[in-house]
Amino acid sequence: MPTTPHDRTYWIKIVLFRPVHQQRFRNVSSATDIRQDQTMRITAKADYAVRALVVLAAQEPDAPMSADAIADQQAIPVAFLLKILADLRTARLVKSRRGATGGYTLAAPATTVTIADVIRAVEGPLADVRGEPPENLDYPAPTSALREVWLATRVALRDVLERTTIADVATDRLPPHVTAALDSPGADRRR
């Protein structure tokens, strides 16, 4: 228990795209830390999953690649990658083959797998608020319009992630909606 106003401890959520039962919280000691730490974050798990699929998409079709080779190429911890690949296999985004010539391949053409598909496979829904879908929120006045802000945020995420495929990234040919967004002022700066 805090003994003075300066002894307060704040807990904040520091990741986005993680199911509520897996959320991590960090102890921060001031409101300044909270303001600085409330940024959208793509988890390492989501980042590694997308990178692994991009690597597989760049391979010859039906040429399996080992988890060790993917991990080495992308500097991903192999044990963590194996767990991610298991999630991707469960979601039927990758196939695995055992044996000396085994490894992982894409289970579907890279042109049909979106970044959103990958994130959902390893993290769950794209944009929840405190583990709830935004459409289920009901805020009292004067914050009632906040629900619509969260819904619009989800729409913006979907606009990029559901329309960008693994093949787009693997071939370095990003779709116009992504390149147009990059032309927005401050797109390349953290704020």
C-alpha positions in Angstrom: 0.0 0.0 0.0 1.3 3.5 -0.8 2.1 5.6 2.2 2.4 8.9 0.3 1.1 10.0 -3.1 4.6 9.6 -4.4 4.7 5.9 -3.5 2.0 4.9 -5.9 2.7 2.1 -8.3 1.0 1.9 -11.7 0.5 -1.2 -13.7 0.0 -0.9 -17.5 -0.5 -3.2 -20.4 2.6 -3.1 -22.6 1.6 -5.2 -25.6 -1.1 -5.2 -28.2 -2.4 -8.2 -30.1 -2.1 -10.6 -27.1 -5.0 -12.5 -25.7 -6.0 -11.2 -22.2 -4.8 -14.4 -20.4 -1.3 -13.8 -21.9 -1.0 -10.1 -21.3 2.1 -8.9 -19.5 2.1 -6.0 -17.2 5.0 -3.9 -16.1 5.5 -2.1 -12.9 6.1 1.6 -13.6 6.7 4.3 -11.0 5.2 7.4 -12.4 2.6 8.8 -14.7 5.4 9.9 -17.0 6.4 6.3 -17.5 2.8 5.5 -18.3 2.5 8.2 -21.0 5.8 7.2 -22.6 4.9 3.4 -22.6 1.4 3.6 -24.0 2.4 3.0 -27.6 1.0 0.4 -30.0 3.3 -2.6 -30.0 3.6 -5.6 -32.2 4.7 -8.5 -30.0 7.9 -10.4 -30.7 5.7 -13.5 -31.3 3.7 -11.8 -34.1 6.8 -10.2 -35.6 8.7 -13.6 -35.6 5.6 -15.4 -37.1 5.3 -13.0 -40.0 9.1 -13.1 -40.6 9.1 -16.9 -40.6 6.3 -17.0 -43.2 8.0 -14.4 -45.4 11.2 -16.6 -45.3 9.2 -19.6 -46.3 7.5 -17.7 -49.1 10.9 -16.7 -50.5 11.9 -20.4 -50.7 11.2 -22.6 -53.6 7.7 -24.1 -53.4 7.6 -27.4 -51.6 11.3 -27.0 -50.5 11.1 -27.5 -46.7 13.2 -25.3 -44.5 14.2 -26.3 -41.0 13.3 -24.2 -38.0 17.0 -23.9 -37.2 17.7 -22.4 -40.7 14.8 -19.9 -40.3 16.0 -19.0 -36.8 19.6 -18.5 -37.9 18.6 -16.4 -40.9 16.3 -14.1 -38.9 18.1 -14.2 -35.5 15.0 -15.7 -33.8 15.5 -17.9 -30.7 14.9 -21.4 -32.1 12.9 -22.7 -29.1 10.5 -19.7 -29.3 10.2 -20.2 -33.1 9.3 -23.9 -32.7 6.3 -22.8 -30.5 5.3 -20.2 -33.1 5.6 -22.7 -35.9 3.3 -25.1 -33.9 0.7 -22.3 -33.6 1.0 -21.7 -37.4 0.7 -25.4 -38.1 -2.4 -25.5 -36.0 -3.8 -22.6 -37.9 -2.9 -24.5 -41.1 -0.6 -21.7 -42.4 2.4 -24.0 -42.5 3.0 -27.7 -43.0 5.8 -29.7 -41.5 7.6 -32.7 -42.8 9.8 -35.0 -40.6 13.1 -36.5 -41.5 16.5 -35.6 -42.8 14.9 -33.6 -45.7 12.1 -32.3 -43.6 11.2 -28.9 -42.3 8.4 -26.3 -42.9 6.6 -25.1 -46.0 3.7 -22.8 -46.5 0.4 -24.6 -46.4 -1.3 -22.1 -48.8 0.0 -19.8 -51.5 1.7 -16.7 -50.0 -0.6 -14.6 -52.1 -3.6 -15.8 -50.1 -2.1 -15.4 -46.6 -2.4 -11.9 -45.0 -0.4 -10.4 -42.2 -3.7 -10.3 -40.3 -4.1 -14.1 -40.7 -0.7 -14.7 -39.2 -1.2 -12.3 -36.3 -4.6 -13.9 -35.5 -3.0 -17.4 -35.6 -0.4 -16.6 -32.9 -2.0 -13.8 -30.9 -5.8 -13.8 -31.4 -8.0 -10.9 -32.4 -6.2 -7.8 -33.8 -7.6 -5.1 -31.6 -9.3 -5.8 -28.2 -9.7 -3.3 -25.4 -8.9 -4.9 -22.1 -9.6 -8.3 -23.7 -13.0 -7.3 -25.0 -14.0 -6.7 -28.6 -14.6 -3.0 -29.1 -18.2 -3.6 -30.3 -19.1 -5.0 -26.9 -18.0 -1.9 -25.0 -20.5 0.4 -23.4 -19.0 3.6 -21.9 -21.0 6.0 -19.8 -21.2 9.7 -20.8 -19.1 11.7 -21.5 -16.9 8.9 -22.9 -19.5 7.0 -24.9 -18.0 8.0 -28.2 -14.7 6.3 -27.3 -16.2 2.9 -28.4 -16.4 4.3 -32.0 -12.8 5.5 -31.7 -11.7 1.9 -30.8 -13.8 0.5 -33.7 -12.2 3.0 -36.1 -8.8 2.0 -34.9 -9.5 -1.7 -35.6 -10.8 -0.7 -39.1 -7.5 1.1 -39.7 -5.4 -1.9 -38.5 -7.5 -4.2 -40.7 -7.1 -1.9 -43.7 -3.4 -2.5 -43.7 -3.0 -6.0 -42.2 -5.9 -7.7 -44.1 -4.9 -6.3 -47.4 -1.2 -7.0 -47.2 -0.1 -10.6 -48.0 3.0 -12.5 -47.1 3.8 -12.5 -50.8 3.7 -8.7 -50.9 6.4 -8.6 -48.2 8.5 -11.5 -49.6 8.7 -9.9 -53.1 9.2 -6.4 -51.7 6.2 -5.1 -53.6 4.0 -3.5 -51.0 0.5 -2.6 -52.0 -0.4 1.0 -52.8 -2.5 1.4 -49.6 0.7 0.7 -47.6 3.0 2.9 -49.6 0.4 5.7 -49.5 0.3 5.4 -45.7 4.1 5.7 -45.6 3.8 9.1 -47.3 1.8 10.5 -44.4 3.6 13.1 -42.3 5.4 11.5 -39.4 4.9 8.0 -40.6 8.6 7.2 -40.0 8.7 8.8 -36.5 7.6 7.5 -33.1 5.3 9.8 -31.3 
